[in-house]
Amino acid sequence: MIVEDQAGVTFAVEAAMARTPDPRLREIMGALVRHAHAFVREVRLTEDEFEAGLDFLVGIGQATTSTKNEVVLACDVLGVSTLVGLLNNPMGPDHTAAALLGPFWRKNAPACGLGDSIARADTPGVPLLVSGQVRDRSGAPIVGAKVDVWQASPVGLYENQDPDQPDMNLRGLFTADEQGAFHFRSVRPAGYPVPTDGPVGLLLSAQQRHPYRPAHLHFMVTAPGYKTLVTQVFADDSENLDSDVTFGVIHSLLGRFETEDGPDGPRCSLVYDLVLEPGESRIPAAPIP
Ligand SMILES: [Fe+2]
């Protein structure tokens, strides 16, 4: 098809893609082109702006390394990652809501006994005791469920970002007991900024947005016959709950962080139950080794 004017470009591209044998690829690319062309027309994109957009895309690729994925980060701060997660993991009244896996989960976290501390060295911070029950939607305990937990340190860094923390610090894999219960010790996590040394940081700055996530714990819970639950539990007294840079906070994922005075200063506890849906137990690909 020979293009006669700007309006004809969209028809020409759709026609060129119409023979795509894979129906899902045809649907996705057709919608992508229609929306992208409509976007260009709506904002009347200038050539300079087009070049700036291309530079951004090239930049997020070039800023991606084995320890940082700037492309995922860009999707996160634009809300796309959370939208995909919520569409594919609908919230319901009778199971724990899902949240993003995030970029910091590692496979093969150390297996721990119930009650162990996941602070593998002398990690300064407010002591935290976490407990809960893994159960199904009927309330029955899921005996032997695997509870994989990981978190940032009290200075807001995951161990693989921080040379001062030992390998696998603040990560652990627990097995729920005969009542589906689990408990472990840790230190209270801090909120943290997403990386701002790349194109995404420049974008946030241009939009006058802060780069912070509120304090949270990550959980991945698996058991045969149940859909793997990947979620985050947020400290209900954390800063930035209503302005998480990745839009990940859901009301039902706020956990009550109770603080009290202990013999050695303040200490904190969290009780949070994790309710699984029936489904396929699968382990996602790890974003980092
Ligand atoms: Fe996190």
Residues whose N, C-alpha, C, O or C-beta is under 5 A from the ligand:
A	BS01	LIG	G102
